[in-house]
Amino acid sequence: MLRSAVSLQSLKLCVFGVGGIGGHPGARLAHAGHEVHLIARGDHLTALQTDGL
């Protein structure tokens, strides 16, 4: 069995295109304690800045 060199405790992730699909896994990973950066633009960016994820 192969083991990943990356520990699941130290994941740093970037999600591009945070809309209805990208926002969900990004939020779940952040809630699980991982460092997550979300990239959005246009109406999705405005909605995130105004209302949050």
N, C-alpha and C positions, 0 to 999 in steps of 0.2 A: 504494500500500500504506500503510495506517495504522500508525503506531508508537505504542506505549504511552508515556504520560508518566512512568510509574513504571519505574525501572530494576530489572531482576530481581536486581541485586546488593544492593538495599536493602529488600527486602520485610520487613514486619512483619505477622505474621498471628496471628489468634486463631481457634482451632477450638473450637466449642461442641459438647458432646455427644460427648466422647471415649470411645467404646466400641470395639467391633471394627472399625467402619468409619471413624470420625473419627480414631482413633489412628494408623492406617496412613499416611494422607497427612501428618498432623502430624509423625510421626517422619521420614518421607522428606524433608519440607521442612526440618526442623531439621538433619538429617544433611547436607543440601546447603548448609548455612551460613546459612539464614534465621532471623530471630528469630521464634520460634513460642511462643505461650502457649496452653495447653490448659485447657479448662474441663470439669470433670466433677463429678458428685455421686453420692451413694449408694454402692452396691457398687463401681461403677467407680472412684470417688474413693479408696475404701479400698484397692482392688487396686493402683492407681497409687502410692499412698503406701507401701504395703507392698513391692510387687514391682517398681515402676518400669514403664515403658512396654514 
